[in-house]
Each structure stands twice: as C-alpha cells, then as structure tokens.
Amino acid sequence: MRRIASAGVLPGAAVLLAGALLAGCSTPSNSGPAWTAEPGDSGATGTATAAPEGAASAAASPGATAAASGSATAQPAATASAWKTFSDPAKTVVFELPETWIAQSVPPEEGTLPGALKIEVKKPDGTFMAALRTGLPPSSADCPEDARRPYTVISSVPVELSAAGGEGTIPPRVVFRAIQGYRFFGSYGITNVVGGPDGQACELRNIVRGPAGKGDYSFGDLVSVRAFAPDEKVAPAKAFDTLDQAAKYASESADFANVQRMLMSLEIKN
C-alpha cells in the first residue's frame, strides 16, 4: 500500500494572514508534518509539504477569531489503521480507502462523456464522504465581479495526477477551501483550477482538467461549492461560523485526515 503524507493546515491566526502568505504558487517548504495512524497500523509514515492553491484572501477573515490555539505547526489527526484498495472493473481508476468504508459505483449524471464513472464513498453508517466522477464535460463559469465572495485556502498539498494545463490552472492539489457567505462554507477535493482572482470567486471547483477527449474529473465532497443562501441545503459541504473552526476541522478531524489520504491515493489510468 502506498503511504500518504499529510499537508500543513492553516491554524487559527495563520488563516488571517492567508492573503499575504498564500498569494500565487510559492515554492513548497520541507517541513510538513507526517501522517500518523491509529494503533495497530504497522505502516511507515512519510512526509509531504504543503503549498497554496492559487490565491487566498485575507478579506475572508472578518468572522474569524484572531487567537490561535495549539502550536504553530498543525498536527494531523490519526488515520484509519487498516486500508483497502478500490478499482473499477476496467481498472481505469484506483484509490485507497479505510477498510470499513464502502465504495459503490452508481450511474453518472446526465451530460457526462461516454465511459464516465461515478463512485460514491460512504462510512458504514451511510454518511457520504466523497464521490469520484470522471468524464465531466469541460466547463467554465461566468463570475460577475459583484457576485464574487472571498475565499480562503485552509489546506493544500500536491498530488501526482495527469492534468491538462493552461490559463487559470496550477499543478494538481488536494485542497480544503472555505468561501464566505452568511457563514463560511468549506469543501474538500482535488483540483488544478485556481479558485478566482484576488482571492475571490463565485464558486470553488473541485475539478482537474483531464486530457483532451477524456473530460474533466472530480474527487471530493462536491464538484463545486459556493456561498449558500440561508434556506438552501448545505450538506455535504461543511458550514463554519469562523475560519478558526474550519482550520480546527482540517487539523483535528479524523474524518478529514482519512478523506485527505484517500484523495491523495487516486490514480487515473488511460
């Protein structure tokens, strides 16, 4: 089994400095914390480094508290002690998931390309964790300036995936980002698409631009997340009162640690 390392997470006060520290694609540092595992996991741990997705905005911080708890270096939560590998019958996609989680192929949405896949991952109690979608038609969203909302990159780590480049793209990453509305709405997934200019966006897309003719693909809780209205259903996105809460979820939640490790294990085969 491939051993996956964790990304750094922006703790409390560091989130408030996102605009200054996460602008552009900076060179990764070499001090990212290593994965830990629940008791009984005999596997070795590795290290990986975190770097920003596109740009993040300090303007997203008015609802956040300035006090940071704990040390300046985020420590990842323990991941599951046992993992298994999922592959579709044609072995076009492969990823690892906790042994107790369930991966199930379901019909893809209308409009996907021929041969598209949709695989849902749930916990034993039925809690939805993520969906892998392939063969998504290329898309671009209009985003009027007056409709943009500040967003912040809470966690970002490089991942090796085949992707098409071009304007508005970055090397693929596993990210957890929050966009500001009446609350902060967080979503995790893989992406090589920058959220938006100057740390503002109408939506944050968890998609990777696929090779020509293959369509885009997505692996995360949502294909895209936006600032929801008070009367809209938020789940499976996460909602937080402050960015500190979002950072705490990313640094302390075992569910997030497991999801991040799962997303980083993805392999797409032609």
TORLUM-586495 format. One line per 3 residues: for each residue x, y, z of N, C-alpha, C, O. Coordinates in pm, whole numbers, plus 32768, in hexadecimal, padded with zeros to 4 digits. Example, Ala and Ser with C-alpha at 12.3 -4.5 7.8 and 13.67 -1.06 7.14 Angstrom:
BEGIN
8527,7DC7,830C,84CE,7E3E,830C,8528,7EB6,830C,8590,7EB4,834E ~ 8505,7F1F,82C4,8557,7F96,82CA,850A,8003,8313,853D,8072,8324;
end
This chain:
BEGIN
8054,7F89,8000,8000,8000,8000,8058,807C,8000,80B8,8085,804C ~ 8036,80DA,7FAC,8082,8156,7FA9,8069,81A6,8026,7FF6,81B6,804F ~ 80D1,81D9,8064,80C4,822B,80DD,80B4,82BC,80B6,8102,82F0,8065;
8051,82FE,80EE,8031,8387,80C8,8053,83E4,813C,803C,83C2,81B0 ~ 8089,8457,811B,80AF,84B8,8182,804B,8528,8187,8001,853F,8128 ~ 8049,856E,81F6,7FE4,85D7,8208,8019,865F,81E0,8091,8677,81D6;
7FBA,86B8,81C9,7FDC,8743,81AA,7FD9,8796,8228,7F9D,876F,828C ~ 801A,880A,8221,800B,886A,828C,7F81,88A7,8288,7F46,88B3,821D ~ 7F4E,88CE,82FB,7ECC,890D,8306,7EDD,8995,8344,7F2D,89A6,83A0;
7E93,89F6,8313,7E9D,8A7D,834A,7E5C,8A82,83D3,7DE2,8A78,83DB ~ 7EA6,8A91,8440,7E68,8A9C,84C3,7E37,8B2A,84DA,7E6D,8B89,84A3 ~ 7DCF,8B37,852D,7D8F,8BB4,8554,7DC6,8C34,8519,7D99,8C5F,84AF;
7E27,8C71,855C,7E57,8CF4,8531,7E96,8CEF,84A9,7E95,8D53,8460 ~ 7ECF,8C7C,8483,7F0E,8C75,8400,7EA8,8C87,8391,7EC9,8CBA,8326 ~ 7E2B,8C5D,83AB,7DC3,8C71,8347,7DB1,8D04,832A,7D96,8D2B,82B8;
7DBF,8D56,8390,7DAA,8DE4,837E,7E14,8E23,8325,7DFF,8E90,82EF ~ 7E83,8DE0,8314,7EEE,8E16,82C2,7EF2,8DD4,8239,7F55,8DDE,81F1 ~ 7E86,8D90,8215,7E87,8D41,819B,7EA9,8D94,8121,7EF4,8D67,80CB;
7E72,8E0C,811A,7E8A,8E5E,80A3,7F1D,8E7C,8091,7F4F,8E7F,8020 ~ 7F63,8E94,80FF,7FF0,8EB7,80F4,8048,8E3F,80DE,80AF,8E48,809B ~ 8021,8DCD,8117,8078,8D58,8115,805A,8CF9,80A5,80B0,8CAA,807E;
7FDF,8CFE,806E,7FB7,8C99,800C,7FA0,8CD3,7F83,7F5B,8C96,7F32 ~ 7FD6,8D45,7F65,7FC2,8D80,7EE1,801E,8D3C,7E7D,8096,8D2E,7E95 ~ 7FE4,8D11,7E0C,8031,8CD1,7DA3,8054,8C43,7DC7,801F,8C0D,7E28;
80AC,8C05,7D7B,80D7,8B7B,7D92,8166,8B7F,7DC3,81C4,8B7F,7D74 ~ 8176,8B84,7E44,81FB,8B90,7E7D,823F,8B09,7E81,81FF,8AA2,7E6F ~ 82C0,8B0A,7E98,830B,8A8E,7EA2,82EA,8A48,7F24,82F0,8A85,7F8E;
82C7,89C5,7F1E,82A4,897E,7F9A,831A,897B,7FFA,838E,8978,7FD3 ~ 82F7,897C,807A,835E,896B,80E0,8378,88D6,80F2,8339,8883,80B1 ~ 83D4,88B4,814A,83F6,8828,8161,83DA,87FF,81F0,841F,87A9,8228;
8376,883D,822D,835F,8823,82BB,82D2,87F6,82D8,82A1,880A,8347 ~ 828E,87BA,8277,8206,878C,828E,8203,8719,82F1,825D,86C5,82F1 ~ 819C,8713,8346,8192,86A7,83A7,8172,8623,8363,813B,8622,82F5;
8194,85B4,83A2,817D,852F,8369,80F6,84F8,8396,80C2,851F,83FE ~ 80BE,849E,8344,8046,8457,836F,8061,8408,83ED,80CE,83D0,83FF ~ 8000,8403,8443,8002,83A2,84B0,7F93,833F,8494,7F43,8353,8438;
7F8D,82D5,84DF,7F27,826F,84CA,7EF1,8240,854F,7F34,824B,85B6 ~ 7E79,820C,854D,7E3F,81D5,85C6,7E91,815C,85F3,7ED8,8121,85A1 ~ 7E89,8137,8673,7ED6,80C3,86A3,7EB9,8048,864F,7E47,802B,862B;
7F25,8000,8631,7F15,7F86,85E4,7F42,7F93,8554,7F4F,7F2F,850E ~ 7F5B,800D,8527,7F8C,8020,849F,8022,8010,84A0,806A,805D,84E1 ~ 8053,7FAB,8458,80E1,7F8D,845A,812E,7FD4,83ED,81A7,7FC3,83E1;
80E8,8024,839D,812A,8066,832C,8182,80D9,8357,816F,8115,83C0 ~ 81E4,80F6,8303,823B,8168,831D,81F4,81E8,82F8,8194,81E8,82AC ~ 8225,8254,832E,81EE,82D6,830A,8250,831F,82B2,82C8,8304,82B5;
821E,837D,8264,8273,83CF,820F,8254,8460,8227,8202,8481,827D ~ 8295,84B5,81DF,8278,8544,81EB,825A,857D,8162,828C,854D,80FD ~ 8208,85E3,8161,81ED,862E,80E6,81E1,86BF,810D,81CC,86E0,8181;
81EE,8716,80AB,81E9,87A3,80C9,816E,87E3,808C,8137,87B0,802A ~ 8145,8851,80C6,80CE,8897,8096,80F5,8918,8052,8154,895B,8078 ~ 80A7,893A,7FEA,80B8,89BA,7FA7,802E,89EB,7F81,7FD2,8999,7F7A;
801C,8A6B,7F67,7F96,8AA0,7F54,7F57,8A7B,7ED0,7F9C,8A64,7E6D ~ 7ED3,8A76,7ECE,7E86,8A6E,7E52,7E6A,8AFA,7E25,7E29,8B46,7E6C ~ 7E99,8B1F,7DB0,7E7A,8BA1,7D77,7E95,8C12,7DD9,7F07,8C2C,7DFE;
7E2C,8C56,7E01,7E38,8CC6,7E5D,7DCF,8CB9,7EC8,7D61,8C88,7EAE ~ 7DEF,8CE4,7F41,7D8F,8CE6,7FAD,7D81,8D75,7FDD,7DD8,8DC8,7FC5 ~ 7D13,8D90,8021,7CF4,8E1B,803F,7CEE,8E38,80D4,7CA9,8DF2,811E;
7D36,8E9E,80FF,7D2A,8ECA,8189,7CA4,8F0C,81A1,7C7A,8F1D,8213 ~ 7C60,8F32,8135,7BDD,8F71,8144,7B75,8F0F,8175,7B06,8F36,819A ~ 7B98,8E8F,8174,7B38,8E2B,81A0,7B36,8E1C,8237,7AEE,8DC6,826A;
7B7F,8E6C,827F,7B93,8E53,830C,7B40,8EA4,836E,7B56,8E94,83E6 ~ 7AE3,8EFB,8346,7A9F,8F4C,83AC,7A58,8EFA,8416,7A4F,8F26,8488 ~ 7A25,8E82,83F3,79DD,8E33,8455,7A36,8DDA,84A6,7A07,8D92,84FE;
7AB5,8DDB,848B,7B10,8D81,84D2,7B46,8DC5,854E,7B51,8E3F,8554 ~ 7B68,8D74,85B1,7BA7,8DAB,8629,7C3C,8DB3,8611,7C73,8D66,85C3 ~ 7C7C,8E0F,8655,7D0B,8E25,863D,7D62,8DC5,868C,7DD7,8DB4,866B;
7D2D,8D87,86F3,7D80,8D33,8749,7D93,8CAB,870B,7D32,8C6C,86DF ~ 7E0D,8C7C,8707,7E29,8BF5,86D7,7E41,8B9B,874E,7E81,8BC3,87AF ~ 7E0E,8B20,8746,7E24,8AC1,87B3,7E8B,8A5C,8788,7E9B,8A40,8712;
7ED2,8A25,87E9,7F34,89BD,87CC,7FB4,89FA,8795,7FCA,8A73,879C ~ 8008,89A1,875D,8088,89CE,8729,8078,8A05,869D,800F,89F7,865F ~ 80E1,8A45,866B,80DC,8A81,85E6,80DC,8A18,8579,80AD,8A32,850A;
810F,89A0,8597,8112,8934,8535,809A,88D9,8549,808A,889F,85B5 ~ 8045,88CD,84E3,7FCD,8879,84EF,7FF4,87E5,84F3,8048,87B8,84A5 ~ 7FB7,879D,854D,7FCE,870E,8557,7F55,86C4,8520,7EE6,86D8,8551;
7F66,866E,84BB,7EF5,862A,847F,7EB6,85C5,84DE,7EFA,8588,8530 ~ 7E33,85B4,84D2,7DEE,854E,8521,7E16,84C4,84EF,7E46,84B4,847F ~ 7E02,8461,8544,7E23,83D8,851E,7DC7,83A6,84B1,7D4E,83C1,84B3;
7DFE,835D,8452,7DAD,831F,83EA,7D87,8292,8415,7DB8,8260,847A ~ 7D2F,8252,83C7,7D04,81CB,83E6,7D7C,816C,83EA,7DE0,8181,83A5 ~ 7D71,8105,843B,7DE1,80A9,844B,7DEB,8043,83DB,7E55,8009,83C5;
7D7E,802D,8392,7D80,7FCB,8325,7D3F,8008,82A9,7CD8,804B,82B1 ~ 7D7E,7FEF,8236,7D50,8029,81B8,7D40,7FBC,814F,7D7F,7F52,8157 ~ 7CEB,7FD7,80ED,7CD8,7F7A,807D,7CDD,7FCA,7FFC,7CDD,8045,7FFE;
7CE2,7F83,7F8B,7CEC,7FC3,7F09,7C6E,7FAA,7EB7,7C3F,7F39,7EAE ~ 7C39,8015,7E7D,7BC6,8009,7E23,7BF4,801F,7D93,7C49,8074,7D79 ~ 7BBC,7FD0,7D37,7BD2,7FE5,7CA9,7B53,7FC0,7C5F,7B0F,7F60,7C84;
7B32,800C,7BF8,7ABF,7FE7,7BA6,7AE3,7F6C,7B53,7B59,7F4C,7B47 ~ 7A80,7F25,7B1A,7A9D,7EAA,7AD0,7B03,7EBC,7A60,7B52,7E61,7A46 ~ 7B03,7F2F,7A1F,7B62,7F47,79B3,7BE9,7F79,79E5,7C46,7F8C,7997;
7BF3,7F8D,7A68,7C6E,7FBD,7AA8,7C9E,8043,7A6D,7D15,8059,7A5A ~ 7C3D,809A,7A52,7C61,811F,7A22,7C79,8180,7A95,7CBF,81E4,7A85 ~ 7C40,8162,7B0A,7C57,81B5,7B80,7C7A,815A,7BF5,7C43,80ED,7C04;
7CD5,8187,7C47,7D00,813C,7CBD,7D13,819F,7D2E,7D4E,8209,7D1B ~ 7CE1,817D,7DA5,7CFD,81CF,7E1B,7CF0,8179,7E97,7CB2,810F,7E95 ~ 7D2B,81A8,7F02,7D25,8164,7F83,7CBF,81A7,7FDC,7CA7,8220,7FD1;
7C81,815A,8033,7C21,818E,8092,7C25,813B,8112,7C52,80C9,810F ~ 7BF7,8174,8182,7BF6,8126,81FE,7BA9,80A4,81EC,7B46,809E,81A3 ~ 7BD9,803D,822D,7BA2,7FB7,8218,7B0D,7FAF,8234,7AC7,7F5F,81F4;
7ADA,7FFE,8290,7A4C,7FF7,82B4,79F4,804B,8259,7979,803E,825E ~ 7A2F,80A1,8207,79DE,80F7,81AF,79B0,80A8,8135,79E8,803F,8114 ~ 7949,80DB,80F5,790B,8094,8084,7915,80EA,8007,78EE,815E,8009;
7949,80B1,7F9A,794E,80F4,7F18,78EF,80AB,7EBA,78F6,8031,7EAB ~ 7896,80F5,7E7B,782F,80B9,7E27,781F,8107,7DA5,7813,8182,7DA7 ~ 781F,80BF,7D35,7806,80FE,7CB3,7772,811C,7CA3,771E,80C6,7CBE;
7752,8195,7C78,76C8,81BF,7C62,76C2,81FF,7BD7,7729,8223,7B9F ~ 764A,820D,7B9E,763F,824A,7B18,7671,82DA,7B1B,764E,8325,7B75 ~ 76C3,8301,7AB9,76F1,838D,7AB3,7681,83EA,7A8A,761C,83BE,7A52;
7692,846A,7AA6,762E,84CD,7A83,7621,84DB,79EB,767C,84B7,79A0 ~ 75B0,850E,79BF,759C,8527,7931,75FF,858F,78FF,7626,85EB,7948 ~ 7627,8580,7883,7682,85E0,7846,7714,85B9,784F,7769,85FD,7816;
7733,854C,7895,77BE,8521,789D,77E6,84DA,781B,7790,84B0,77CE ~ 7868,84CD,7804,789B,8491,778A,788C,83F9,778E,7882,83C0,77FA ~ 788C,83B8,771A,7884,8325,7718,78F3,82E6,776C,7965,8313,776A;
78CF,827F,77B7,792F,823C,780D,7945,8280,7893,799C,8257,78E0 ~ 78F7,82E9,78B0,7907,8331,792F,78E5,82D7,79A5,7892,827C,799B ~ 7926,82F1,7A15,7910,82A6,7A90,78E3,8304,7AFE,7906,837A,7B00;
7896,82CE,7B5C,7879,8313,7BD8,787F,82AC,7C48,7836,8249,7C46 ~ 78D5,82C4,7CA8,78E8,8267,7D18,78D5,82B5,7D98,791D,8315,7DB3 ~ 7875,828B,7DE7,7859,82CD,7E66,789E,8282,7ED8,78A1,8207,7ED9;
78D5,82CD,7F36,7917,8293,7FAB,78CB,82BE,8028,78B3,8334,803E ~ 78A6,825B,8079,785A,8276,80F3,7896,822B,8169,78DC,81C7,8158 ~ 7879,825D,81DF,789E,8218,825A,7839,81A8,8272,77D0,81A6,8232;
7856,814B,82CD,77FA,80DB,82E6,776E,8106,830E,770E,80BD,82F4 ~ 7760,817B,834D,76DB,81AA,8376,7691,81F2,8305,7624,8227,831B ~ 76CC,81F4,828E,768C,8234,821C,76B3,82C5,8206,7685,8303,81A6;
7707,82FC,825D,7732,8387,824C,7783,8397,81CC,77E8,8353,81B9 ~ 7758,83F0,8174,779E,840A,80F7,7821,8453,8114,7824,84B4,8160 ~ 788E,8424,80D5,7911,8462,80EB,7949,84A4,806D,7985,850F,8074;
7936,8465,7FFA,796D,849C,7F7E,7935,844F,7F08,78FF,83E1,7F16 ~ 7942,848B,7E92,791E,8448,7E15,798B,8462,7DAF,79BC,84D2,7DA0 ~ 79B0,83F8,7D68,7A0D,8403,7CF9,79BC,8405,7C78,796F,83A8,7C5D;
79CD,846C,7C2A,7986,847A,7BAA,79EC,848B,7B3B,7A48,84DC,7B47 ~ 79DC,8440,7ACF,7A31,8450,7A5A,79D9,8472,79E2,795F,8465,79E7 ~ 7A1A,849E,7977,79CF,84BD,78FD,7976,8536,7909,790F,853D,78C5;
799B,8596,795D,794B,860F,7969,7966,866A,78F2,79DA,867D,78CD ~ 78FF,86A2,78B5,7917,86FC,7844,7961,8779,7873,7943,87AE,78DE ~ 79C0,87A9,7824,7A08,8824,7848,79A6,8896,785F,7943,88A4,7817;
79C1,88E7,78C3,7965,8953,78E5,79B2,89CE,7910,7A25,89C5,793C ~ 7974,8A3E,7904,79A8,8ABC,7938,7932,8B0C,796B,78CB,8B15,7928 ~ 7941,8B45,79DE,78D1,8B8C,7A1C,78E4,8C24,7A11,794F,8C58,7A30;
787C,8C69,79E4,787E,8CFB,79E6,7877,8D29,7A77,782D,8CF1,7AC8 ~ 78C4,8D8E,7A97,78C8,8DBE,7B21,78CE,8E56,7B22,793B,8E8F,7B24 ~ 785A,8E98,7B21,7859,8F2B,7B28,789D,8F5C,7BA7,7894,8F1C,7C10;
78DF,8FCB,7B9E,792B,8FFE,7C10,78D4,9013,7C8B,7902,8FFB,7CFB ~ 7857,9041,7C78,7803,905B,7CEB,77CC,8FDC,7D2C,778D,8FE2,7D95 ~ 77E4,8F68,7CEC,77B6,8EE9,7D24,7827,8E9D,7D69,780F,8E32,7DA1;
78A0,8ED2,7D66,7912,8E8B,7DA0,7911,8E94,7E38,78E4,8EF7,7E72 ~ 7944,8E2A,7E76,794E,8E24,7F08,79DD,8DFE,7F2F,7A1C,8DB0,7EE9 ~ 7A0F,8E33,7F9E,7A96,8E0D,7FC9,7A9E,8D79,7FEC,7A40,8D3E,8021;
7B10,8D3D,7FCC,7B27,8CB2,7FF3,7BB4,8CA4,802C,7C0B,8CF7,8012 ~ 7BC7,8C3A,8079,7C47,8C20,80BA,7C6E,8B8F,80A6,7C1A,8B35,80B2 ~ 7CEC,8B78,8089,7D22,8AF0,8080,7D4C,8AC5,810C,7DAB,8AFB,8145;
7D06,8A65,8143,7D24,8A34,81CA,7D94,89CD,81C7,7DED,89CF,821C ~ 7D91,8974,8164,7DF4,890A,8158,7E0C,88F0,80C4,7DAF,88F2,8075 ~ 7E8A,88D7,80A0,7EAC,88BF,8014,7F2B,886C,800E,7F8F,888D,804E;
7F27,87FE,7FC2,7F9C,87A7,7FB8,7FA6,8772,7F2A,7F40,874F,7EEF ~ 801F,876B,7EF1,802F,873A,7E68,8008,86A7,7E5C,8016,8659,7EBB ~ 7FD6,8681,7DE6,7FB5,85F6,7DCA,7FDA,85D9,7D39,7FCB,8630,7CE3;
800A,8562,7D1E,8034,853D,7C97,7FBC,8508,7C49,7F8D,8498,7C60 ~ 7F8C,8559,7BEC,7F1C,8534,7B96,7F34,856C,7B0A,7F6F,85D7,7AFA ~ 7F04,8524,7AA7,7F0C,8555,7A1E,7EA5,85C3,7A0B,7E30,85B2,7A2D;
7ED2,8634,79D6,7E77,86A6,79C8,7EA0,86FC,7952,7F16,8703,792E ~ 7E3E,873B,7915,7E58,879C,78AB,7E73,8824,78EA,7E2E,884D,7947 ~ 7ED7,8869,78B5,7EFA,88EB,78EA,7EB1,895A,78A0,7E48,8944,7863;
7EEB,89D0,78A6,7EB0,8A41,7863,7E93,8AB2,78C3,7EAF,8AA8,793A ~ 7E5A,8B1D,788F,7E3D,8B92,78E0,7DDD,8B6F,7952,7D7B,8B27,793D ~ 7DF9,8BA1,79C8,7DA3,8B8A,7A3A,7DB4,8B04,7A7D,7D62,8ADD,7AD0;
7E20,8ABC,7A5A,7E38,8A3A,7A99,7EBA,8A3D,7AE8,7F0F,8A93,7AD5 ~ 7EC6,89DC,7B41,7F3B,89C8,7B94,7F59,8932,7B96,7F04,88E5,7B6A ~ 7FCD,8906,7BC6,7FE3,8877,7BD7,7F78,883D,7C34,7F4F,8880,7C94;
7F49,87C2,7C1B,7EDC,8789,7C6C,7EFB,8788,7D01,7F6D,8770,7D2B ~ 7E93,87A1,7D50,7EA0,87A5,7DE1,7E22,876C,7E21,7DB7,876D,7DE5 ~ 7E31,873A,7E9B,7DBF,8719,7EF0,7DAB,8791,7F4C,7E05,87B7,7F96;
7D33,87CD,7F47,7D1D,8849,7F8E,7CA1,8840,7FE8,7C46,87F1,7FD1 ~ 7CA2,8894,804D,7C2B,88AF,809E,7C21,8946,80A4,7C79,8989,80DB ~ 7BB4,897C,806B,7BA4,8A0C,805F,7B1D,8A36,8098,7ABF,89E7,809B;
7B16,8AB2,80C4,7A99,8AE8,80FB,7A77,8B69,80B3,7ACD,8BBF,80A1 ~ 79F9,8B78,808C,79C9,8BF1,804B,7967,8C36,80AA,7919,8BF3,80EE ~ 796B,8CBA,80AE,7921,8D06,8112,7897,8D2F,80DE,788A,8D6D,8075;
7831,8D0A,812C,77A9,8D3A,8116,7774,8D67,819D,77B9,8DAC,81E7 ~ 76F8,8D3F,81BE,76C8,8D5E,8245,7711,8D08,82AC,770E,8D27,8324 ~ 7752,8C9C,827D,77B2,8C4E,82CC,7826,8C2E,826E,7826,8C58,81FA;
7888,8BE5,82A0,78F7,8BB9,824B,78D9,8B2A,821F,78C9,8AD1,8272 ~ 78D2,8B14,819B,78AD,8A92,8166,792A,8A4D,8130,796A,8A7D,80D3 ~ 794B,89DC,816E,79C6,8995,814D,79AD,891A,80F8,7946,88D7,8106;
7A0D,88FD,80A0,7A02,8889,8048,7A8E,8855,802A,7AED,88A3,801E ~ 7A9B,87D0,8020,7B1C,8793,8000,7B14,8748,7F7D,7AA9,8719,7F55 ~ 7B87,873D,7F39,7B8B,86F3,7EBC,7C10,8707,7E76,7C69,874B,7EAA;
7C1C,86CC,7E00,7C93,86DE,7DAE,7C76,874D,7D48,7C04,875E,7D1C ~ 7CDD,8797,7D24,7CC8,8802,7CC2,7D4C,8828,7C81,7DB7,8819,7CBD ~ 7D44,8859,7C06,7DB5,88A1,7BCB,7D84,8925,7B91,7DC3,8960,7B3A;
7D11,8952,7BC5,7CD3,89CF,7B97,7CDA,8A35,7C08,7CAD,8A1B,7C77 ~ 7D12,8AA9,7BEC,7D1A,8B13,7C4F,7C8D,8B41,7C74,7C37,8B4C,7C1D ~ 7C77,8B5B,7CF3,7BF1,8B81,7D20,7BBE,8C00,7CDF,7B4E,8C03,7CAD;
7C0E,8C69,7CE0,7BE3,8CE7,7CA6,7C4B,8D52,7CBB,7CA6,8D40,7D0C ~ 7C40,8DC1,7C75,7CA3,8E2D,7C81,7C96,8E76,7D06,7C28,8E8C,7D38 ~ 7D09,8E9C,7D3D,7D0C,8EED,7DB8,7CC3,8EAC,7E2C,7C89,8EF1,7E80;
7CC6,8E27,7E32,7C88,8DE2,7EA1,7BF2,8DED,7EA8,7BB9,8DE3,7F14 ~ 7BB1,8E02,7E36,7B1F,8E0A,7E32,7AEB,8DB4,7DC1,7B2B,8DA8,7D58 ~ 7A76,8D77,7DD5,7A3D,8D1D,7D71,79A7,8D16,7D84,7972,8D33,7DEF;
7962,8CEE,7D1A,78D3,8CD1,7D25,78BE,8C42,7D56,785D,8C26,7D9C ~ 7919,8BEA,7D31,7917,8B60,7D60,79A4,8B29,7D5D,79F9,8B5A,7D12 ~ 79BD,8AC5,7DAD,7A3D,8A80,7DB0,7A29,89F6,7D76,79DB,89A6,7DAB;
7A6F,89D8,7D09,7A59,895B,7CC1,7AC1,88F3,7CE7,7B39,890A,7CDC ~ 7A91,8880,7D14,7AE7,880F,7D34,7AF2,87B6,7CB8,7ABF,8746,7CB6 ~ 7B36,87E9,7C52,7B45,879E,7BD6,7BD5,87A6,7BA7,7C1E,8804,7BC5;
7BFC,873F,7B5C,7C7D,873C,7B19,7C61,8734,7A83,7C13,86E0,7A56 ~ 7CA1,878C,7A38,7C92,878A,79A7,7CD4,870C,7970,7D4D,86F7,797F ~ 7C84,86B8,7930,7CB9,863B,78FC,7CF6,864A,7872,7CE7,86B3,7833;
7D3B,85E2,7842,7D74,85E5,77BC,7D09,85FA,7752,7C94,85DC,7769 ~ 7D31,862D,76DF,7CD3,8649,7673,7C80,85CE,7651,7CB5,8560,763F ~ 7BFD,85E1,764A,7BA3,8575,7627,7B78,851C,769A,7B1E,84CA,768B;
7BB7,852D,770D,7B98,84D9,7781,7B3A,851E,77E3,7B01,84DC,783A ~ 7B2B,85A1,77D7,7AD8,85EA,7835,7B21,8609,78B5,7B90,85D9,78CB ~ 7AE2,8659,790A,7B1A,8679,798D,7AF5,860C,79F1,7AA1,85B7,79D4;
7B35,860F,7A66,7B0F,85B1,7ACF,7B13,85F7,7B56,7B58,865C,7B68 ~ 7AC8,85BF,7BB3,7AB6,85FC,7C37,7AB7,858F,7CA0,7A80,8523,7C8B ~ 7AF4,85AC,7D12,7AF2,8550,7D85,7AEB,85A7,7E01,7B4D,85E8,7E25;
7A78,85A9,7E42,7A65,85FC,7EB8,79D6,85F5,7EE7,7988,85A3,7EB7 ~ 79B3,864B,7F46,792A,8649,7F79,78C9,8688,7F17,7856,865E,7F0F ~ 78F7,86EE,7ECC,78A5,8731,7E67,78FB,874F,7DED,7974,875F,7DF9;
78BD,8755,7D78,7904,8781,7D01,7926,8815,7D0E,7990,8841,7CE1 ~ 78CE,8862,7D4C,78EA,88F0,7D65,789C,891C,7DE0,7832,88E5,7DFF ~ 78D1,8980,7E23,788F,89B8,7E99,7885,8A4F,7E87,78DC,8A8D,7E4A;
781B,8A8A,7EBB,7804,8B19,7EB2,77CC,8B4A,7F37,77B8,8AFB,7F93 ~ 77B3,8BC9,7F40,7775,8C01,7FB8,76DF,8BE6,7FB1,7698,8C22,7F60 ~ 76B0,8B8D,8005,7624,8B64,8003,75CA,8BCF,8041,75F6,8C1F,8094;
754D,8BCF,8017,74E8,8C24,8056,74B7,8BE2,80D6,74C0,8B68,80E3 ~ 7482,8C2F,8134,7457,8BF5,81B4,73F0,8B86,81A6,73EA,8B2E,81FC ~ 739E,8B87,813C,7336,8B20,812E,7363,8AAA,80D8,7312,8A54,80B9;
73E5,8AA4,80B1,7415,8A38,805D,7456,89CA,80B2,748B,89E3,811E ~ 7451,8951,807E,7495,88E0,80BD,752C,88EF,80A9,7559,8906,8039 ~ 7577,88E2,8113,7608,88F4,810E,7651,8870,80F7,76AE,886A,80A7;
7628,8805,813D,766E,8785,8135,766F,8753,80A5,7610,8767,805B ~ 76DE,8710,807D,774E,86E0,80CF,77BC,8746,80EA,7820,8723,812A ~ 77AF,87C1,80BB,780F,8828,80E2,7808,883E,8178,77A4,881B,81B8;
7870,8877,81B0,7874,8895,823E,7859,892A,8253,7880,897C,8200 ~ 7818,894D,82BF,77FC,89D9,82E0,783C,89FA,8367,782E,89AE,83C7 ~ 7880,8A6B,836D,78C6,8A94,83E6,78A4,8B26,8405,7889,8B75,83AB;
78A4,8B46,8485,788C,8BD1,84AE,7908,8C28,849B,78FD,8CA0,8483 ~ 797F,8BEA,84A7,79FC,8C34,8498,7A5F,8BE0,844A,7A4E,8B67,843B ~ 7AC7,8C21,8417,7B32,8BD9,83D4,7B85,8B87,8436,7BBF,8B22,8411;
7B8B,8BB3,84B3,7BCF,8B63,8519,7B8D,8AD9,8525,7BD2,8A74,8532 ~ 7B08,8AD6,8522,7AC2,8A56,8529,7AE4,89FD,84B1,7AF7,8985,84C0 ~ 7AED,8A3A,843B,7B0F,89EE,83C4,7B9D,89B7,83CD,7BB6,8944,83A8;
7BFA,8A09,8400,7C84,89DB,8410,7C8D,896B,8476,7CDB,890D,8465 ~ 7C3E,8974,84E2,7C3F,890C,8548,7C0A,8889,850F,7C3F,881E,852E ~ 7BA1,8890,84BC,7B6D,8817,847C,7BD9,87D5,8428,7BEC,875B,842E;
7C22,8825,83D9,7C87,87EC,8381,7CFE,87B4,83CD,7D3E,8756,839E ~ 7D1D,87EB,8442,7D92,87BE,848C,7D74,8751,84F3,7DCF,8709,851C ~ 7CF6,8745,851D,7CD7,86E9,858B,7C75,867A,8568,7C6A,8618,85B2;
7C2E,8686,84FA,7BC7,8624,84DA,7C02,85A6,849C,7C4B,85AD,8439 ~ 7BE3,8533,84D6,7C0F,84B4,849D,7BCD,849D,8416,7C0B,8464,83BC ~ 7B4F,84C8,8406,7B0C,84BA,8385,7B58,8504,8318,7B6B,84CF,82AB;
7B82,8580,8335,7BCC,85CB,82D0,7C52,858A,82B3,7C7B,8583,823F ~ 7C97,8559,8319,7D17,8517,8303,7D06,849D,82A9,7D57,8486,824F ~ 7C9C,8450,82C0,7C83,83DB,826D,7C60,8402,81DE,7C90,83C6,817E;
7C0C,8468,81CF,7BE4,8496,814A,7C5E,84CA,80FE,7C72,84A7,8089 ~ 7CAD,851C,813E,7D21,8555,80FB,7D7F,84E7,80CB,7DB1,84EA,805A ~ 7D97,8486,8120,7DEE,8416,80FA,7DB2,83C8,8085,7DF9,839F,802A;
7D2F,83B3,8088,7CEA,836D,801B,7CF8,83BA,7F97,7D19,837E,7F30 ~ 7CDF,843C,7F9A,7CE6,848C,7F21,7D74,848B,7EE7,7D85,8489,7E6D ~ 7DD6,848E,7F3D,7E61,8491,7F0F,7E8D,840D,7ED2,7EF2,8409,7E8B;
7E44,83A1,7EEC,7E6B,831E,7EB6,7E35,8305,7E2A,7E55,829F,7DED ~ 7DE3,8360,7DF5,7DA0,8349,7D75,7E04,8338,7D02,7E66,8382,7CF7 ~ 7DE9,82D4,7CAF,7E32,82C0,7C32,7DCC,82B4,7BC1,7D6E,8266,7BCA;
7DE0,8301,7B58,7D8C,82FA,7AE0,7DDF,82BE,7A70,7E4A,82F0,7A4E ~ 7DAC,8251,7A37,7DF4,820C,79CD,7DAA,821F,7949,7D2F,8219,7945 ~ 7DF4,8236,78DE,7DB6,8247,785C,7D86,81C0,7825,7D4F,81BA,77B7;
end
